[in-house]
Amino acid sequence: MWIWDVRLWTEEGEGALVHESKIQNLKSKMVKLMARRTSLDTRRSQHGYEEAEQAAAYIRSRGFAPRVAITLGSGLDEVVGRLNTQIQIPYKRIPHFPGTTVQGHGGTLHLGTWEGVPVAILEGRVHCYEGHAPATVVFPVRVLALAGVETFILTCAAGGIASKSKPGGFMVFSDHLHLQGVNPLVGVHDPRWGAQFVDLTEAYDPRLRRITRKAAGKLRVPCFEGVYASLLGPTYETPAEIRALKGMGADAVGMSTVPEVMAARQLKCRVLAIATIANRAAGLAGKPLSHEEVLAAGRAASRHLADLLDAVLPQLL
């Protein structure tokens, strides 16, 4: 609440009323300042719908229409080798596409077929902890949805919290705890993205989850369903935070994926999310945590993830 009846030091002494004309001038300046601040707070994102359309048009111009998109988490780049007839596009060549900066996130879009399915693979993602706005983090998902993708398989590396979350295994997301403190849907609503208020009761497609668990069983790949806690990072969690997350129902923890899920579900795309359990979470591992360990675990799990996708992809369309 603004108080316009301003009293200042004047020649007449402390507390004399400022002349009405000066008050009006002060009012005008304050209104302009507030309007400028509002404009800065609500300005159109540099990764909005128009920019996404331009990026999607560039991808479509390559003569390939993907139906499924796979986002690769840390150290999982070997999965790309399963694609046939690849088209490789560095992120920097795609209009408005954000570039990756984190080790283990290559920054290349791969287009090709996998078990006969037209697939786009995002080799690496960007994160809020790199300083990106939430709209930037989910921009690749939105672009691929506009390019024709209907199903997203989002992979990531995670720290295991539940006793069954053992390094080298996989967790299929059944639900999540979004604790990053930011949401990519916040801001002036653009109805072209979909509904403003998105139901996440079944954020992770039940049928895709069943298919994945069944395929993992046949392959004898360690796999279970669980709840993923998404924190901002880039610091790893403290042991006390891990105990709190366990009490909230989290089975694994990481620093990504959930914002992309929100954007995909707003666009009515199906989502399957799979975490590679890279290590035990803080206080459970018995040793310090490191990104190098996460990358090594991802590389070791890449073949099993590729085998799992071999079995899952033909059943998606």
C-alpha positions as CSV (number, residue, x, y, z in Angstrom):
1,M,0.0,0.0,0.0
2,W,1.4,3.4,-1.1
3,I,1.0,6.5,1.1
4,W,0.8,9.6,-1.0
5,D,0.5,12.2,1.7
6,V,4.3,12.8,1.9
7,R,5.9,15.0,4.6
8,L,9.5,16.2,4.1
9,W,12.0,18.7,5.5
10,T,11.2,22.1,4.1
11,E,12.0,25.8,4.7
12,E,8.8,25.9,6.9
13,G,10.2,23.2,9.2
14,E,10.0,19.5,9.8
15,G,6.7,17.9,8.8
16,A,5.3,20.5,6.5
17,L,3.2,19.1,3.8
18,V,4.9,19.0,0.4
19,H,3.1,21.1,-2.2
20,E,0.4,19.2,-4.1
21,S,2.2,19.6,-7.4
22,K,5.3,17.9,-6.0
23,I,3.2,15.1,-4.6
24,Q,1.6,14.6,-8.0
25,N,5.0,14.5,-9.6
26,L,6.2,11.9,-7.1
27,K,3.1,9.8,-7.8
28,S,3.8,9.9,-11.5
29,K,7.4,8.8,-11.0
30,M,6.4,6.0,-8.7
31,V,3.7,4.7,-11.1
32,K,6.2,4.7,-13.9
33,L,8.8,2.8,-11.8
34,M,6.2,0.2,-10.8
35,A,5.1,-0.2,-14.4
36,R,8.7,-0.7,-15.5
37,R,9.3,-3.3,-12.8
38,T,6.1,-5.2,-13.8
39,S,7.3,-5.2,-17.4
40,L,10.6,-6.6,-16.5
41,D,9.0,-9.3,-14.3
42,T,6.5,-10.4,-16.9
43,R,8.5,-9.9,-20.2
44,R,8.1,-12.6,-22.7
45,S,10.6,-15.4,-22.3
46,Q,13.4,-15.7,-24.7
47,H,12.3,-19.4,-25.0
48,G,8.7,-18.9,-25.6
49,Y,6.2,-20.4,-28.1
50,E,7.5,-18.5,-31.2
51,E,11.1,-19.5,-30.5
52,A,10.0,-23.1,-30.0
53,E,8.1,-23.1,-33.3
54,Q,11.3,-21.8,-35.1
55,A,13.4,-24.6,-33.5
56,A,10.8,-27.2,-34.3
57,A,10.6,-26.0,-37.9
58,Y,14.3,-26.4,-38.2
59,I,14.2,-30.0,-37.0
60,R,11.3,-30.8,-39.3
61,S,13.3,-29.3,-42.2
62,R,15.8,-32.2,-41.8
63,G,13.1,-34.5,-43.3
64,F,12.5,-36.6,-40.2
65,A,9.5,-36.7,-37.9
66,P,10.3,-38.3,-34.5
67,R,7.4,-39.9,-32.5
68,V,9.4,-40.7,-29.4
69,A,12.1,-38.6,-27.6
70,I,14.7,-39.9,-25.2
71,T,16.6,-37.5,-22.9
72,L,19.9,-39.0,-21.7
73,G,21.1,-38.3,-18.2
74,S,24.7,-38.1,-17.0
75,G,27.1,-40.7,-18.6
76,L,24.4,-42.4,-20.6
77,D,25.6,-41.3,-24.1
78,E,26.5,-44.8,-25.2
79,V,22.8,-45.4,-25.7
80,V,23.0,-43.3,-28.9
81,G,24.8,-46.1,-30.7
82,R,21.6,-48.1,-31.0
83,L,20.0,-45.6,-33.4
84,N,19.9,-46.4,-37.1
85,T,20.3,-43.9,-40.0
86,Q,21.3,-41.1,-37.7
87,I,21.1,-37.4,-38.3
88,Q,23.2,-35.5,-35.8
89,I,22.5,-31.9,-35.0
90,P,24.6,-30.0,-32.4
91,Y,22.4,-28.0,-30.1
92,K,24.1,-24.8,-31.1
93,R,22.8,-25.1,-34.7
94,I,19.2,-25.3,-33.6
95,P,17.6,-21.9,-33.3
96,H,17.3,-20.7,-29.7
97,F,18.4,-24.1,-28.3
98,P,20.2,-23.9,-25.0
99,G,23.7,-25.3,-24.9
100,T,24.9,-27.8,-22.3
101,T,27.8,-27.0,-19.9
102,V,27.9,-30.0,-17.5
103,Q,30.4,-32.8,-18.1
104,G,28.6,-35.9,-19.4
105,H,26.0,-34.0,-21.3
106,G,27.2,-33.9,-24.9
107,G,24.9,-31.3,-26.4
108,T,23.8,-33.1,-29.6
109,L,20.3,-34.0,-31.0
110,H,20.3,-37.4,-32.7
111,L,17.5,-38.4,-35.1
112,G,17.0,-41.9,-36.4
113,T,15.0,-45.2,-36.0
114,W,15.3,-47.6,-33.1
115,E,13.5,-50.9,-33.5
116,G,11.6,-49.3,-36.4
117,V,10.4,-46.4,-34.2
118,P,11.3,-42.8,-35.3
119,V,13.3,-41.5,-32.3
120,A,14.9,-38.2,-31.3
121,I,17.6,-38.5,-28.6
122,L,18.7,-35.5,-26.6
123,E,22.3,-36.2,-25.7
124,G,22.4,-34.1,-22.6
125,R,20.1,-31.6,-20.9
126,V,20.3,-28.2,-19.2
127,H,19.5,-27.6,-15.5
128,C,18.3,-24.8,-13.3
129,Y,21.4,-25.1,-11.3
130,E,23.4,-23.9,-14.3
131,G,21.6,-20.6,-14.0
132,H,19.0,-21.3,-16.6
133,A,15.4,-20.1,-16.3
134,P,12.8,-22.9,-15.9
135,A,11.4,-22.1,-19.4
136,T,14.9,-22.6,-20.8
137,V,15.3,-26.0,-19.1
138,V,12.1,-27.3,-20.6
139,F,12.6,-25.7,-24.0
140,P,14.0,-28.8,-25.7
141,V,11.0,-30.9,-24.6
142,R,8.6,-28.2,-25.9
143,V,10.4,-28.0,-29.2
144,L,10.3,-31.8,-29.8
145,A,6.6,-31.9,-28.9
146,L,5.9,-29.3,-31.6
147,A,8.1,-31.3,-33.9
148,G,5.7,-34.3,-33.5
149,V,6.9,-36.2,-30.5
150,E,4.1,-37.8,-28.5
151,T,6.0,-39.9,-25.9
152,F,9.0,-38.8,-23.8
153,I,11.4,-41.2,-22.1
154,L,13.4,-39.1,-19.6
155,T,16.4,-40.7,-18.1
156,C,18.7,-39.4,-15.3
157,A,21.2,-40.4,-12.7
158,A,20.0,-40.5,-9.1
159,G,21.2,-41.2,-5.6
160,G,19.6,-44.2,-3.9
161,I,17.6,-43.6,-0.7
162,A,15.4,-46.7,-0.3
163,S,17.2,-49.9,0.6
164,K,16.3,-51.3,-2.8
165,S,17.9,-48.3,-4.6
166,K,21.2,-50.0,-5.2
167,P,23.9,-48.6,-7.6
168,G,23.7,-50.1,-11.0
169,G,20.0,-50.7,-10.9
170,F,17.1,-48.7,-12.4
171,M,14.1,-47.0,-10.9
172,V,11.0,-46.3,-12.9
173,F,9.3,-43.2,-11.7
174,S,5.9,-43.8,-10.2
175,D,5.6,-40.3,-8.7
176,H,7.8,-37.4,-7.7
177,L,8.5,-34.8,-5.1
178,H,9.2,-31.4,-6.8
179,L,11.5,-29.5,-4.4
180,Q,13.4,-27.3,-6.7
181,G,11.5,-24.2,-5.7
182,V,10.8,-23.2,-9.4
183,N,8.2,-24.3,-11.9
184,P,8.4,-23.9,-15.7
185,L,4.7,-23.2,-15.9
186,V,4.9,-20.1,-13.7
187,G,4.3,-16.7,-15.4
188,V,1.9,-15.2,-17.8
189,H,-0.1,-18.1,-19.3
190,D,0.3,-18.9,-23.0
191,P,-2.7,-21.2,-23.9
192,R,-0.8,-22.6,-26.9
193,W,1.2,-24.7,-24.4
194,G,-1.9,-26.2,-22.9
195,A,-3.8,-25.8,-19.7
196,Q,-2.5,-23.5,-17.0
197,F,-3.4,-25.8,-14.2
198,V,-2.0,-29.3,-15.1
199,D,-3.1,-32.4,-13.3
200,L,-0.1,-34.6,-12.3
201,T,-2.1,-37.4,-10.6
202,E,-0.7,-39.8,-13.3
203,A,2.3,-37.8,-14.5
204,Y,4.0,-41.1,-15.4
205,D,2.1,-43.2,-17.9
206,P,0.9,-46.4,-16.1
207,R,1.0,-48.5,-19.3
208,L,4.6,-47.5,-20.1
209,R,5.6,-48.2,-16.5
210,R,4.1,-51.8,-16.7
211,I,5.8,-52.4,-20.1
212,T,9.2,-51.3,-18.7
213,R,9.0,-53.4,-15.5
214,K,8.0,-56.5,-17.5
215,A,10.8,-56.0,-19.9
216,A,13.3,-55.5,-17.1
217,G,12.1,-58.7,-15.5
218,K,12.7,-60.7,-18.7
219,L,16.1,-59.2,-19.1
220,R,16.9,-59.7,-15.4
221,V,17.9,-56.1,-15.1
222,P,17.5,-54.8,-11.6
223,C,14.5,-52.4,-11.7
224,F,11.8,-51.2,-9.4
225,E,9.2,-48.4,-9.2
226,G,9.7,-45.5,-6.8
227,V,9.3,-41.9,-6.0
228,Y,11.9,-39.4,-7.2
229,A,12.8,-36.3,-5.3
230,S,14.0,-33.4,-7.5
231,L,16.1,-30.8,-5.8
232,L,17.8,-27.7,-7.3
233,G,21.5,-28.6,-6.7
234,P,24.3,-28.3,-7.6
235,T,25.4,-29.3,-4.1
236,Y,24.6,-32.9,-3.1
237,E,22.2,-33.3,-0.3
238,T,23.2,-33.5,3.4
239,P,22.6,-36.7,5.4
240,A,19.9,-34.8,7.3
241,E,18.2,-33.8,4.1
242,I,18.3,-37.4,2.9
243,R,16.6,-38.5,6.2
244,A,13.9,-35.9,5.7
245,L,13.4,-37.0,2.1
246,K,13.1,-40.6,3.2
247,G,10.4,-39.6,5.6
248,M,8.6,-37.8,2.8
249,G,8.5,-41.0,0.8
250,A,11.4,-40.5,-1.6
251,D,13.2,-43.6,-3.0
252,A,15.8,-41.7,-5.0
253,V,17.0,-38.1,-5.4
254,G,18.4,-36.0,-8.2
255,M,18.6,-32.5,-9.7
256,S,16.6,-32.8,-13.0
257,T,13.8,-34.4,-14.9
258,V,10.7,-33.1,-13.1
259,P,10.5,-29.7,-14.8
260,E,10.6,-31.5,-18.2
261,V,7.8,-33.8,-17.0
262,M,5.6,-30.8,-16.1
263,A,6.1,-29.3,-19.6
264,A,5.5,-32.6,-21.4
265,R,2.3,-33.3,-19.4
266,Q,1.0,-29.7,-20.1
267,L,1.4,-30.6,-23.8
268,K,-0.5,-33.9,-23.2
269,C,2.5,-36.0,-24.1
270,R,3.0,-39.4,-22.4
271,V,6.0,-39.7,-20.0
272,L,8.2,-42.6,-18.9
273,A,11.0,-41.6,-16.6
274,I,13.9,-44.0,-15.6
275,A,16.7,-43.2,-13.1
276,T,20.0,-45.0,-13.1
277,I,20.9,-45.4,-9.4
278,A,24.5,-44.1,-9.6
279,N,25.3,-44.3,-5.9
280,R,23.8,-44.3,-2.4
281,A,22.7,-40.9,-1.2
282,A,24.6,-38.8,1.3
283,G,25.1,-40.5,4.6
284,L,24.2,-43.9,3.2
285,A,27.3,-44.3,0.9
286,G,30.0,-44.4,3.6
287,K,32.2,-42.1,1.4
288,P,32.1,-38.7,-0.2
289,L,29.9,-38.2,-3.3
290,S,31.4,-37.0,-6.7
291,H,30.2,-36.3,-10.2
292,E,33.0,-38.6,-11.5
293,E,31.3,-41.5,-9.7
294,V,28.0,-40.6,-11.3
295,L,29.5,-40.5,-14.8
296,A,31.2,-43.9,-14.2
297,A,27.9,-45.4,-13.0
298,G,26.1,-44.0,-16.0
299,R,28.6,-45.5,-18.5
300,A,28.4,-48.9,-16.7
301,A,24.6,-48.8,-16.9
302,S,24.4,-47.6,-20.5
303,R,24.3,-51.1,-22.1
304,H,21.6,-52.3,-19.7
305,L,19.5,-49.2,-20.4
306,A,19.9,-49.7,-24.1
307,D,18.8,-53.3,-23.8
308,L,15.8,-52.2,-21.8
309,L,14.8,-49.6,-24.5
310,D,15.3,-52.3,-27.2
311,A,12.4,-54.2,-25.5
312,V,10.3,-51.2,-24.7
313,L,10.3,-49.0,-27.8
314,P,8.5,-51.4,-30.2
315,Q,5.6,-51.4,-27.8
316,L,5.2,-47.6,-27.5
317,L,3.4,-46.9,-30.8
